[in-house]
Amino acid sequence: MSNLRNRPRKNTPHHVKVLDETSGRVLGRVVDITSDGLMLVSDQSVPRGLRTHLRINLPIMVQNRSDVTVEAEAVWSKQDTNPKFYTSGWKFINLGGEEGYLLEEVMHKLNLVG
């Protein structure tokens, strides 16, 4: 698998839950993140090419918000080194405006910017 990242990702020590905005189902938790995308660990495989709106529960309040919703696409998914889990890589689509700003602000405040 080639590395298609534009920016280095930094692992987060925070427990950041991500939900599918449409179904409300928990997709997993953030392992690492950039302003281009994120990697999740979850208990189920995610179909490659799945495009959905992710609701990211922020570990801190930013501008009176506790979550950010972004459109994203799963670009890969595989079984984790722990066979009970799966990891998946997601790229953000059309991230901009207020949601992009909030995500960038959280990443800076938590020192997650590469």
N, C-alpha and C positions, 0 to 999 in steps of 0.2 A: 504494500500500500504506500503510495507516495504521499509526502507531506505537503498538503495544499494550503497550509496556514500562511497568512500574510503577517501575522504577529505572534510572538511567543506567548504561550498561556502560562498563567501562574496558578498553582493549586490554591484552593481556598480552604482554610481550616474551619470555616463557618458551615453550619448545616443549612444549606439553601435548598428548599424544596421547589420543584417545578411541576406544574399541573398543565394538562391539556385544557385550555380555556373552554372549548366547546363541551367536552364531556365532564369536566371537573375531576377527572381521574388523575391521580398522582403518577407522573411519568418517571420520576426519580429525583436524585439530588445532584447538585452541581459538584463536579470534581475540579474543573478548571474553566476559566472564562476569559474572553477578550471582548472587544467591542465588535468583533466579526462573528463570534459564535461561542459555543460552549460544549463541554463534554459532560454527559450524565452517566451515572451508575444507577441501574434499576434492577428490579427482580424479573422483568420480562424483556424479551427482544423487541426491538423497534424496527418496523419495516423501512428499509432504505428507500428514500424518496418521499416518505411521509411528510406532508406539508401541513402545518397547523399553527395555531396561535398558542404560544407558551406563556403561562403566567408564572413569573419568577417571584417567589416570596422573598423580599429583601430582608437581610439580617439587621438592618438599621432603617430608621425612618428617614426619608429624604423628601423635603418639601411636602410634609404631611402625607406622604404615600408610603405604604408598606409593601407594595408589589408593583411590578412592571409587566406589561403584556407586549410580546413581540411576535412577529410572524417568523417562523423558522422552518427549515427543511432538514430532515435527517440525511446526512451524507454517507454515514457508515454505521454499522452496528455489529458487535461481536461478543462472544462470551468472555467474561472477565477472567482474570487469573483465579479468582474464587468462582468455581463452577455454579454457585447458587445465584450469581449476578451476571448482568450484561452491561457493557459500556456502549455508548453511542455518541457520535459527533454530529453536532447541529450547526448549520450556518444561518445567521440572521438574514432576513430578506427585507429590503426597504426600511432598514432601521434608521430612523431620523427623528427630527422633531423632539417633542417632550420626552418620549420614551427613551430615545437614544441618549439624550442629555442626562436623564435620571440614572440610567445604567452606568454611564461614564462617571458621574459624580459618586455613585456607590463604589465603583472600582477604585477611584482615587482615594476615597475616605478609608477604605479597607486595605490600601496598599496592594491592590491586585493588578496594577498596570505594569506590564513587562518593561 
